[in-house]
Structure formats: C-alpha cells, structure tokens
Amino acid sequence: MDKQRDKKTAFEKIVVADLKNEPAYKKKFEDVWILNEVSAKYRISKKDTGVDIVAKDYDGNSTAVQTKIFKGKVSIKFVLILL
C-alpha cells in the first residue's frame, strides 16, 4: 500500500509543478500546494475530503484539485463523467 501512496504523492508533485509552470496556469494561479503544505493562514482543512491540491489565484480565490492516477488507458467517456 505504501508503494501506491508513494506513486500518488509523486504524481501530485508533478501536477503541482505543472500548475506552477505551464504558462496558462501560471497566469491563472499565484501559488499551488499539495494539501498538507497549505499554510495555516489560509484556514483550509487538512481533513481528507478528496482534495489533493489547492491553487490560489491572483484574486485570492482558492481552487480545490483532486488528482487521479490510473494504470493503463482511460477512456474519454470516463473523463467526461468526472467533469
């Protein structure tokens, strides 16, 4: 089970890096954190409710991000269901 958790954590770090560095997201978000790294000053609960990443935009609004990592292919239909 720890191996799966390690993969999930590594994937979350990749997503955070992408949200911080990909030009379109960099313009949108001022900062991005893995949930357990969010500063207490933002008063965001660390309770596991499915949120993995928090992104703060330049207006101070927060966006919750849930990451999913799958082995193999994922259908477009499945992705659309998640949206």
HELIX and SHEET records of a PDB file:
HELIX    1   1 ASP A    2  ASN A   21  1                                  20    
HELIX    2   2 PRO A   23  LYS A   28  1                                   6    
HELIX    3   3 LEU A   35  GLU A   37  5                                   3    
HELIX    4   4 ALA A   40  TYR A   42  5                                   3    
HELIX    5   5 ILE A   76  LEU A   82  1                                   7    
SHEET    1   A 3 PHE A  29  ILE A  34  0                                        
SHEET    2   A 3 ILE A  53  ASP A  57 -1                                        
SHEET    3   A 3 SER A  62  VAL A  65 -1                                        
END                                                                             
